[in-house]
Amino acid sequence: MSESHTFVAHQFDDPEQQHESAYLGMWVFLATEVLFLGGLFAAYSVYRFTYAGAFREASHHLYVWLGAINTAVLLCSSLTMALAVHAAQLGGRRTVVALLIATILLGSVFLGIKSVEYYQKYEEHFIPGPHFHFEGANGTHAQIFFSFYFVMTGMHALHMIIGIGIMIVMITLTLRGKFSPEYYFPIEMTGLYWHFVDIVWVFLFPLLYLVDRS
């Protein structure tokens, strides 16, 4: 095996096979994530249809402008992530690091805004449980809405934290010179994961924040 192919793991015959295997593994992983999150979306849809009035009223207690800002932040992070993958293909080590740091910062801004939202819901007593308080005739069903809100956005935030951790690893490996134009697919797989997380939010935002806003 040539020196330029020393990055190929022993179980693979060539770089192409290793790259294709990484792609397949990532897409299989994302498919399992779709199945898991799809179950949450399906359950939300059932309850949304059953308790439409309560879900509509509860949704009006979310701040659309914060959700909209977070949507813009995540879309920008997808751009910086895509540019990082492109820079890795070209072998621009410093550019890759800078763009990954930018993506991490944007992701951190998203999590910061989400933390502010969580604190607001705590102050307003919208945390499901014994201290939940919702003025109106649909308090019990509104609590179901907020249960979905915290579970779904919480799972999304957890995936973002994992993604940020992976990007920190990618930055470390990039600084150590582990990647090249011939071997960059770990960054590419990180990009796929991050884009998936962003797409999930694109669905969460209208489902949770824009329920019958018209």
MOURDA-V950765 format. One record per run of one state. SS is the DSSP state (helix for helix, strand for strand, loop for the rest). FROM is the first residue (numbers start at 0). LEN is the number of residues. If there is no record, write none. Layout:
# MOURDA-V950765
SS,FROM,LEN / SS,FROM,LEN
This chain:
# MOURDA-V950765
loop,0,2 / helix,2,3 / loop,5,9 / helix,14,36 / loop,50,1 / helix,51,8 / loop,59,4 / helix,63,27 / loop,90,2 / helix,92,31 / loop,123,15 / helix,138,37 / loop,175,4 / strand,179,1 / loop,180,2 / strand,182,1 / loop,183,1 / helix,184,25 / loop,209,5
